[in-house]
Amino acid sequence: MHHRSTQLAVPRGHPPPTQIPAEFSDYVQVYEIVDSDFPGYVYLVLRYLLTECTDDGTCRYTCFTYDTGNKLYLSLSTRPPDVDRQSIHGPALQTKNTTILSVDCVRCVRCLSWPPQAADWPTRHRNYGWPDSATVDRVANDGCDVVHVAHRHNRQDEWESERQWRLSFSRAEIVLLNSWMPVQQIVCHMLRVFVKTELLKDSDSSEGLSNYHIKTSMM
């Protein structure tokens, strides 16, 4: 998963950030996250432009607001020139290299704030004290990402398929997975091996079982 240094997302109604990580460019377009009709699926509307200013010897950004009368939606209307060597798998482009390995590349836009769509997660009741408060704070402070993928009902719609995005909490999942005890991580890996070797395909209840289902069930 990778993001461009010239793009950033903020929740709807939130002001642009006053400080951003050094990995971002001198000019950053800030998109507002707008809900769609499907939970978790959103649009990105161009709202601000941040420009770095160092005239006084300090690093800061000046914010300009775009005219909101004409909404500019972020889309992926252009494809890489070597798209014939790639296949789309959800939000990922799978590149088939000449080597043994293939690479899944997921385009995303960073959001440095925890989104209001998941506002209840940090304060959710937890029966077994997992994750602990330090892990919860770390997850929430890291924000989320927005990946380009349309809801299954909109994938055949030309406009929606290019402009609909989905909130992604992959960074949060990595932190949570790393907070597991060794035995929990071992169990998860063992279940993935069973799925990969198709040892569960004989059961009707396991039809279509994937790593996503294993991870979600354990969490």
BAPADO-152270 format. One record per residue: x, y, z of N, C-alpha, C in turn; residue number from 1. Coordinates in Angstrom, 3 decimals, padded with zeros to 6 digits. Each point is the difference from the previous one (the first is absolute). Last residue first. Layout:
// BAPADO-152270
> n.X	n.Y	n.Z	ca.X	ca.Y	ca.Z	c.X	c.Y	c.Z	nr
> X	Y	Z	X	Y	Z	X	Y	Z	NUM
...
// end
This chain:
// BAPADO-152270
> n.X	n.Y	n.Z	ca.X	ca.Y	ca.Z	c.X	c.Y	c.Z	nr
> -010.008	-011.495	015.375	-000.041	001.325	000.616	-001.323	000.245	000.708	219
> 000.611	-004.003	-002.402	000.898	000.011	001.153	000.003	001.351	000.693	218
> -002.495	-000.504	-003.999	-000.567	-000.845	001.057	000.866	000.025	001.261	217
> 001.523	002.223	-003.908	-001.143	000.698	000.598	-000.592	-000.797	001.152	216
> 003.529	-001.938	-002.530	000.473	001.171	000.756	-001.144	000.689	000.713	215
> -001.071	-003.557	-002.896	000.792	-000.490	001.131	000.406	001.172	000.894	214
> -002.147	000.972	-004.055	-000.939	-000.545	000.973	000.734	-000.502	001.249	213
> 002.611	001.566	-003.616	-000.773	001.106	000.582	-000.955	-000.506	001.080	212
> 002.457	-003.038	-002.665	000.792	000.556	001.092	-000.726	001.151	000.687	211
> -003.252	-003.394	-002.380	001.232	000.674	-000.399	000.755	000.480	001.231	210
> -004.478	-003.326	-002.078	000.785	000.450	001.156	001.327	000.581	-000.468	209
> -003.775	-002.134	-002.583	000.409	001.384	-000.172	000.807	000.550	001.148	208
> -002.642	-004.090	001.315	000.074	000.386	-001.398	000.337	001.483	-000.129	207
> -000.726	-002.883	004.000	001.261	000.689	-000.243	000.144	000.442	-001.452	206
> -003.718	-002.547	001.798	000.044	001.245	000.760	001.257	000.797	-000.275	205
> -000.718	-004.369	-001.861	-000.870	000.992	-000.642	000.081	001.342	000.705	204
> 004.071	-003.610	-000.196	-001.131	000.388	000.831	-000.816	001.073	-000.688	203
> 004.063	-001.732	-001.796	-000.977	-001.081	-000.010	-001.251	000.346	000.801	202
> 004.025	002.776	-000.384	-000.952	000.147	-001.099	-001.057	-001.097	-000.041	201
> 004.013	000.820	002.948	-001.333	000.276	000.524	-001.054	000.059	-001.090	200
> 004.721	-000.693	-000.738	-000.434	-001.104	000.836	-001.401	000.225	000.557	199
> 003.139	002.623	-003.103	-001.352	-000.448	-000.347	-000.465	-001.185	000.822	198
> 004.107	002.847	000.175	000.148	-001.370	-000.501	-001.348	-000.655	-000.291	197
> 000.203	004.431	001.763	000.837	000.001	-001.195	000.111	-001.384	-000.618	196
> -002.274	000.579	004.145	-000.750	000.598	-001.098	000.785	-000.096	-001.300	195
> 002.131	-001.450	003.921	-001.104	-000.895	-000.341	-000.785	000.527	-001.198	194
> 003.346	002.762	001.783	000.592	-001.128	-000.720	-001.087	-000.979	-000.428	193
> -001.211	003.582	002.742	000.277	000.453	-001.371	000.607	-001.117	-000.838	192
> -000.707	-000.760	004.574	-001.278	000.041	-000.709	000.192	000.448	-001.446	191
> 003.770	000.066	002.812	-000.413	-001.376	-000.273	-001.320	-000.036	-000.773	190
> 001.633	004.165	001.519	000.807	-000.510	-001.110	-000.402	-001.436	-000.368	189
> -002.048	001.942	003.781	-000.418	000.696	-001.219	000.759	-000.516	-001.219	188
> 001.261	-001.594	004.246	-001.310	-000.532	-000.389	-000.472	000.636	-001.300	187
> 003.941	001.689	001.920	000.227	-001.343	-000.539	-001.317	-000.602	-000.490	186
> -000.119	004.122	002.243	000.572	000.159	-001.334	000.222	-001.354	-000.669	185
> -001.426	000.033	004.467	-001.066	000.499	-000.870	000.501	000.166	-001.436	184
> 003.072	-001.207	003.340	-000.882	-001.127	-000.290	-001.152	000.444	-000.902	183
> 003.140	003.302	001.571	000.558	-000.928	-000.996	-000.942	-001.146	-000.358	182
> -002.296	004.503	001.605	000.971	-000.897	000.617	000.513	-000.969	-001.060	181
> -001.780	004.858	-001.564	-000.429	-001.327	000.429	001.123	-000.735	000.731	180
> 000.278	004.339	-002.238	-000.226	000.025	001.446	-000.494	-001.345	000.525	179
> 000.765	000.963	-004.664	001.286	-000.049	000.698	-000.148	000.022	001.517	178
> -003.833	000.466	-002.750	000.570	-001.336	-000.185	001.324	-000.142	000.742	177
> -002.057	004.252	-000.059	-000.747	-000.946	000.826	000.562	-001.419	-000.112	176
> 001.832	003.402	-002.736	000.313	000.278	001.407	-000.695	-001.017	000.905	175
> -001.029	-000.203	-004.548	001.389	-000.412	000.222	000.392	000.201	001.457	174
> -004.227	001.540	-001.416	000.039	-001.457	000.104	001.414	-000.501	000.266	173
> -000.714	004.611	-000.837	-000.497	-000.387	001.315	000.090	-001.511	000.198	172
> 001.051	001.722	-004.214	001.037	000.379	000.965	-000.406	-000.411	001.409	171
> -003.149	-000.611	-003.453	001.090	-000.973	-000.080	001.121	000.324	000.983	170
> -004.672	001.827	-001.131	000.645	-000.001	001.303	001.127	-001.034	000.050	169
> -003.300	003.105	-003.735	000.861	-001.158	000.250	000.692	000.157	001.345	168
> -004.483	001.957	-003.272	000.872	000.199	001.152	000.770	-001.285	000.270	167
> -001.727	001.319	-004.947	-000.395	-000.719	001.215	000.987	000.290	001.125	166
> -002.102	002.272	-005.086	001.123	-000.487	000.788	-000.524	-000.705	001.246	165
> -001.630	002.031	-005.316	-000.346	-000.487	001.337	001.221	-000.641	000.664	164
> -000.213	001.809	-004.576	000.040	001.043	001.017	-000.365	-000.468	001.403	163
> 000.071	-002.606	-004.266	001.215	000.800	-000.046	000.138	000.932	001.202	162
> -003.825	-002.820	-000.650	001.165	-000.889	000.073	001.317	000.766	-000.019	161
> -004.239	002.271	-000.539	000.239	-000.462	001.363	001.281	-000.833	000.100	160
> -001.420	001.474	-004.308	000.334	001.145	000.850	000.376	-000.462	001.401	159
> -001.454	-003.297	-003.137	001.258	000.628	-000.425	000.424	001.129	000.927	158
> -002.764	-004.479	001.271	-000.313	001.393	-000.298	001.294	000.741	-000.296	157
> -000.187	-004.517	001.492	-000.338	000.062	-001.419	-000.384	001.410	-000.434	156
> 001.086	-001.058	004.537	001.172	-000.302	-000.815	-000.278	000.028	-001.492	155
> -002.879	000.654	004.151	000.363	001.137	-000.852	001.134	-000.304	-000.977	154
> -001.820	-002.994	003.429	-001.175	000.429	-000.764	000.323	001.120	-000.976	153
> 003.303	-001.726	003.040	-000.317	-001.000	-001.038	-001.217	000.393	-000.833	152
> 003.156	003.788	002.112	-000.906	-001.010	000.546	-000.441	-000.931	-001.129	151
> 004.689	002.419	-000.687	-001.427	000.318	000.050	-000.777	-001.136	000.649	150
> 005.280	001.999	000.442	-000.794	-001.180	-000.358	-001.472	000.367	000.180	149
> 005.074	002.137	001.229	-000.915	000.139	-001.136	-000.645	-001.338	-000.329	148
> 001.704	001.970	004.977	000.448	-000.748	-001.172	-001.058	000.080	-001.098	147
> 001.820	002.624	004.759	-001.162	-000.134	-000.883	000.491	-000.647	-001.288	146
> 001.744	000.141	005.554	000.251	000.232	-001.419	-001.317	-000.112	-000.756	145
> 001.424	001.460	005.421	-000.383	-001.097	-000.889	000.433	000.337	-001.420	144
> 001.585	001.504	005.438	-001.004	000.261	-001.029	-000.338	-001.231	-000.829	143
> 002.997	000.701	003.964	000.596	-000.221	-001.315	-000.997	000.209	-001.134	142
> -001.073	000.228	004.744	000.872	001.127	-000.347	000.619	-000.133	-001.385	141
> -002.711	-003.501	001.879	-000.812	001.177	-000.305	000.862	001.180	-000.443	140
> 002.172	-004.023	001.393	-000.793	-000.225	-001.209	-000.750	001.270	-000.398	139
> 002.384	000.034	004.045	000.930	-000.056	-001.134	-000.759	-000.160	-001.306	138
> -002.414	-000.189	004.041	000.454	001.365	-000.285	000.925	000.031	-001.211	137
> -001.408	-004.216	001.533	-001.135	000.737	-000.557	000.411	001.418	-000.375	136
> 003.119	-002.641	002.285	-000.154	-000.448	-001.384	-001.145	000.734	-000.681	135
> 000.688	000.815	004.561	001.142	000.521	-000.755	-000.104	-000.383	-001.473	134
> -003.193	-001.703	003.107	-000.218	001.415	-000.315	001.142	000.591	-000.816	133
> -000.890	-005.257	-000.544	000.118	000.885	001.153	-000.079	001.458	-000.447	132
> -002.640	-003.942	-002.737	001.362	000.492	000.251	000.040	000.945	001.207	131
> -002.094	-003.200	001.477	000.819	000.099	-001.216	-000.779	000.731	-001.065	130
> -001.605	-001.378	004.488	001.068	000.982	000.145	000.940	000.083	-001.185	129
> -004.146	-002.713	000.543	001.235	-000.625	000.464	001.174	000.972	000.070	128
> -004.591	001.210	-001.390	-000.177	-000.971	001.076	001.310	-000.493	000.590	127
> -001.478	004.811	-002.244	000.809	-001.174	-000.351	000.020	-000.962	001.182	126
> -002.761	004.685	-002.271	000.205	-000.903	001.136	000.727	-001.257	-000.463	125
> 000.623	004.866	-002.462	-000.840	-001.202	000.004	000.317	-000.883	001.210	124
> 001.963	004.325	-001.689	-000.667	-000.101	001.308	-000.875	-001.239	000.118	123
> 002.546	001.078	-004.058	000.937	000.179	001.128	-000.645	-000.184	001.367	122
> -002.792	-000.340	-004.043	000.964	-001.089	000.208	000.947	000.254	001.186	121
> -003.595	002.946	-001.938	-000.288	-000.791	001.195	001.066	-001.047	000.296	120
> 000.081	002.941	-003.897	000.201	000.762	001.236	-000.213	-000.839	001.253	119
> 000.123	-000.589	-005.134	000.445	-001.016	000.965	000.216	000.628	001.375	118
> -001.460	002.639	-003.646	-000.743	-001.230	-000.304	000.373	-001.125	000.970	117
> 002.245	004.288	-000.050	-001.217	-000.071	000.828	-000.829	-001.238	-000.278	116
> 005.454	000.080	-000.707	-001.242	000.438	-000.644	-001.213	-000.114	000.919	115
> 005.322	001.166	001.029	-000.893	-001.147	000.141	-001.382	000.407	-000.512	114
> 004.457	002.364	-002.004	-000.957	000.041	001.110	-000.808	-001.291	000.051	113
> 003.226	001.072	-003.438	000.749	000.042	001.256	-000.903	000.002	001.230	112
> -000.182	-001.960	-005.209	-000.808	000.842	000.871	000.654	-000.046	001.375	111
> 001.516	-001.321	-005.486	000.150	000.002	001.455	-000.986	000.956	000.648	110
> -000.403	-002.931	-004.631	000.191	001.379	000.423	000.033	-000.005	001.522	109
> 001.154	-004.019	-004.024	-000.808	000.520	001.088	000.285	001.479	000.205	108
> 000.881	-004.871	-003.290	000.046	001.461	000.044	-000.906	000.488	001.128	107
> 002.610	-004.819	-000.802	-001.264	000.624	000.377	000.198	001.508	000.105	106
> 002.404	-004.765	-002.207	000.202	001.417	000.287	-001.364	000.655	000.250	105
> 002.631	-005.124	-000.257	-001.288	000.671	000.106	000.245	001.438	000.436	104
> 003.213	-003.883	-002.643	-000.132	001.062	000.990	-001.402	000.572	-000.058	103
> 003.004	-004.912	-001.212	-000.840	001.076	-000.509	-000.241	000.991	001.136	102
> 004.138	-003.926	-001.155	-000.990	000.644	000.837	-000.822	001.023	-000.768	101
> 003.618	-002.509	-002.028	-000.919	-000.973	000.580	-001.164	000.682	000.711	100
> 002.195	002.783	-003.929	000.590	-000.841	001.031	-001.064	-000.928	000.564	99
> -001.008	003.337	-003.143	000.678	-001.087	-000.703	000.683	-000.935	000.982	98
> -004.436	002.714	001.512	001.371	000.264	-000.416	000.564	-001.186	-000.773	97
> -004.983	002.102	001.194	000.665	-001.269	-000.264	001.387	000.271	-000.568	96
> -003.672	002.856	003.227	000.974	000.055	-001.075	000.697	-001.345	-000.134	95
> -004.828	002.064	002.085	000.976	-001.079	000.110	000.901	000.022	-001.226	94
> -003.174	003.623	002.830	000.447	-000.351	-001.342	001.100	-001.042	000.151	93
> -004.261	001.429	003.555	001.398	-000.227	-000.370	000.161	-000.242	-001.499	92
> -004.113	000.533	002.797	000.692	001.282	-000.133	001.422	-000.127	-000.526	91
> -002.869	-003.987	-001.235	-000.491	000.919	001.014	000.653	001.353	-000.184	90
> 002.088	-002.566	-003.065	-000.499	-000.910	001.021	-000.444	000.863	001.175	89
> 001.725	000.309	-005.567	-000.585	000.678	001.151	-000.579	-001.038	000.942	88
> 004.321	-000.357	-003.514	-001.393	-000.361	000.172	-000.507	000.650	001.271	87
> 004.358	000.539	-003.894	-000.567	000.097	001.328	-001.438	-000.454	000.004	86
> 002.988	000.697	-003.757	000.715	-000.952	000.829	-000.567	-000.027	001.424	85
> -001.633	002.963	-003.345	-000.219	-001.329	-000.537	000.720	-001.063	000.816	84
> 000.411	004.743	000.804	-001.152	-000.610	000.635	-000.269	-001.398	-000.526	83
> 003.605	003.673	-000.463	000.196	-001.448	-000.131	-001.164	-000.759	000.622	82
> 000.171	004.792	000.046	000.212	-000.387	-001.390	000.168	-001.499	-000.201	81
> -003.051	002.024	004.056	001.417	-000.061	-000.360	000.180	-000.477	-001.424	80
> -004.518	002.561	001.074	000.633	-001.256	000.393	001.472	000.019	-000.378	79
> -004.386	003.724	001.070	001.164	-000.395	-000.798	000.607	-001.264	000.564	78
> -003.740	002.112	002.030	-000.409	-000.158	-001.400	001.142	-000.424	-000.902	77
> -001.310	000.519	005.142	001.130	-000.705	-000.620	-000.364	-000.283	-001.447	76
> -001.590	004.064	003.782	-000.316	-001.229	-000.715	001.279	-000.633	-000.512	75
> -002.373	004.189	003.367	001.222	-000.726	-000.348	-000.384	-001.325	-000.642	74
> -003.022	004.573	-000.121	000.157	-001.309	000.617	001.317	-000.637	-000.451	73
> -002.248	005.113	000.417	000.987	-000.753	-000.760	000.283	-001.306	000.732	72
> -004.123	004.052	-000.137	000.691	-001.081	000.690	000.933	-000.750	-000.952	71
> -001.993	005.063	000.253	000.189	-001.039	-001.002	000.839	-001.118	000.606	70
> -001.142	003.657	002.694	-001.157	000.003	-000.886	000.065	-001.086	-001.054	69
> 003.335	001.292	003.466	-000.824	-001.194	000.224	-001.234	-000.040	-000.901	68
> 005.194	002.152	-000.257	-001.396	000.377	-000.167	-000.863	-001.255	000.095	67
> 004.712	000.007	002.558	-000.529	-000.051	-001.358	-001.471	000.420	-000.001	66
> 004.055	001.513	003.497	-001.254	-000.749	-000.146	-000.474	000.051	-001.444	65
> 005.031	000.308	002.711	-000.917	000.663	-000.921	-001.225	-000.892	-000.163	64
> 004.537	000.600	003.639	-001.172	-000.722	-000.505	-000.838	000.884	-000.899	63
> 005.454	-000.641	001.826	-001.077	000.945	-000.223	-001.150	-000.730	-000.675	62
> 004.296	-001.770	003.294	-000.808	-000.097	-001.215	-001.075	001.082	-000.014	61
> 005.347	-000.798	002.227	-001.435	000.047	000.251	-000.733	-000.040	-001.335	60
> 005.253	000.156	002.491	-000.780	-000.777	-000.973	-001.470	000.035	000.399	59
> 004.052	003.817	000.864	-000.706	-001.136	000.576	-000.849	-000.667	-001.063	58
> 002.550	004.002	-000.812	000.950	-000.983	000.501	-000.636	-001.208	000.656	57
> -002.204	003.715	-002.319	000.495	000.443	001.298	000.959	-000.998	000.637	56
> -002.040	-000.853	-004.284	000.570	001.338	-000.083	000.612	000.459	001.317	55
> -002.249	-004.243	-001.880	001.165	000.022	000.902	000.657	001.367	000.003	54
> -004.718	-003.145	-001.542	000.581	001.338	000.021	001.113	000.030	001.041	53
> -003.542	-003.605	-003.072	001.029	000.192	001.019	000.623	001.386	-000.137	52
> -005.100	-001.667	-001.252	001.281	000.353	-000.615	001.003	000.307	001.104	51
> -005.198	-002.480	-000.965	001.020	000.390	000.971	001.300	000.279	-000.747	50
> -005.554	-000.211	-001.184	001.352	-000.130	-000.520	000.954	000.516	001.060	49
> -005.488	-002.076	-000.105	001.048	000.950	000.362	001.276	-000.272	-000.792	48
> -004.184	-002.385	-000.973	-000.457	001.062	000.891	001.059	001.077	000.261	47
> -001.941	-004.627	-003.193	001.094	000.949	000.178	-000.482	001.220	000.780	46
> -002.023	-005.009	000.434	-000.282	001.265	-000.681	001.107	000.992	000.326	45
> -001.314	-005.581	000.160	001.018	000.968	000.377	-000.192	001.248	-000.849	44
> -003.355	-004.327	001.862	000.553	000.751	-001.115	001.042	000.967	000.560	43
> -001.921	-005.092	001.953	-000.008	001.465	000.036	000.440	000.578	-001.342	42
> -001.525	-004.684	003.320	000.350	000.440	-001.351	-000.220	001.509	-000.098	41
> -001.107	-002.335	003.986	001.403	-000.297	-000.247	000.485	000.412	-001.372	40
> -005.177	-000.782	000.503	000.914	000.217	001.127	001.430	-000.414	-000.338	39
> -003.536	001.768	-003.686	000.422	-001.271	000.584	000.997	000.253	001.125	38
> -001.846	003.460	-002.787	-001.181	-000.701	000.500	000.351	-001.316	000.687	37
> 003.728	003.790	000.109	-000.881	-000.424	-001.086	-001.219	-000.683	000.612	36
> 003.665	003.926	002.098	-000.673	-001.295	000.028	-000.802	-000.252	-001.265	35
> 004.518	003.058	000.444	-001.459	000.152	-000.020	-000.639	-001.384	-000.077	34
> 004.978	002.741	001.061	-000.636	-001.317	-000.072	-001.507	000.174	000.152	33
> 003.900	003.499	-002.007	-000.952	-000.236	001.073	-000.688	-001.337	-000.213	32
> 005.084	001.867	-001.579	-001.332	-000.425	-000.416	-000.866	-000.282	001.225	31
> 004.769	002.866	-001.570	-000.729	-000.620	001.110	-001.433	-000.277	-000.446	30
> 005.242	000.868	-002.244	-001.437	000.157	-000.184	-000.726	-000.790	001.082	29
> 005.141	002.225	-000.193	-000.827	-001.155	000.342	-001.471	000.347	-000.221	28
> 005.558	001.611	-000.758	-001.366	000.315	-000.386	-000.854	-001.246	000.209	27
> 004.460	-000.278	001.151	-000.179	001.422	000.280	-001.416	000.465	-000.319	26
> 000.573	-005.225	001.245	000.631	000.959	-000.901	-000.213	001.440	000.460	25
> 000.249	-004.532	003.281	-000.866	000.659	-000.960	000.733	001.122	-000.724	24
> 001.868	-002.662	003.602	-000.072	-000.795	-001.232	-000.857	000.665	-001.075	23
> 000.649	001.542	004.625	000.991	000.480	-000.968	-000.054	-000.756	-001.315	22
> -004.448	000.587	003.189	001.306	-000.663	000.002	000.912	000.485	-001.117	21
> -003.646	003.388	001.969	-000.060	-001.274	-000.707	001.391	-000.618	-000.020	20
> -003.296	004.200	002.482	001.293	-000.670	-000.133	-000.210	-001.332	-000.702	19
> -003.659	002.761	000.572	000.993	001.070	000.083	001.412	-000.549	-000.122	18
> -004.840	-002.004	-002.169	001.001	-000.095	001.072	000.983	001.165	-000.043	17
> -005.151	000.583	-001.673	001.235	-000.654	-000.471	001.034	-000.037	001.118	16
> -005.155	-000.052	001.420	000.938	000.940	-000.629	001.230	-000.747	-000.496	15
> -004.962	-002.289	000.315	001.219	000.213	000.772	000.885	001.022	-000.709	14
> -004.181	-001.705	-001.797	-000.202	001.001	001.027	001.219	000.281	000.855	13
> -000.115	-004.646	-002.390	-000.857	001.119	-000.402	-000.226	000.950	001.171	12
> 004.542	-002.863	-000.150	-001.435	-000.243	000.168	-000.806	001.245	-000.355	11
> 004.684	-000.740	-002.441	-000.472	000.401	001.322	-001.477	-000.339	000.108	10
> 004.827	-001.166	-003.262	-001.442	-000.010	000.227	-000.302	000.438	001.428	9
> 004.157	000.542	-004.112	-000.334	-000.274	001.391	-001.517	000.064	000.133	8
> 004.541	000.210	-003.850	-001.420	-000.137	000.292	-000.210	-000.405	001.452	7
> 004.275	000.413	-002.373	-000.688	001.239	-000.356	-001.495	-000.051	000.310	6
> 003.267	-003.613	000.435	000.415	001.044	000.932	-000.705	001.320	-000.258	5
> -001.924	-005.134	-000.932	000.746	001.073	-000.622	000.315	001.082	001.023	4
> -000.617	-005.394	001.106	-000.744	001.235	-000.196	000.907	001.034	-000.638	3
> -000.558	-005.845	000.702	000.819	001.198	-000.084	-000.884	001.215	-000.231	2
> 000.321	-005.777	001.208	-000.839	001.179	000.000	000.882	001.240	000.000	1
// end
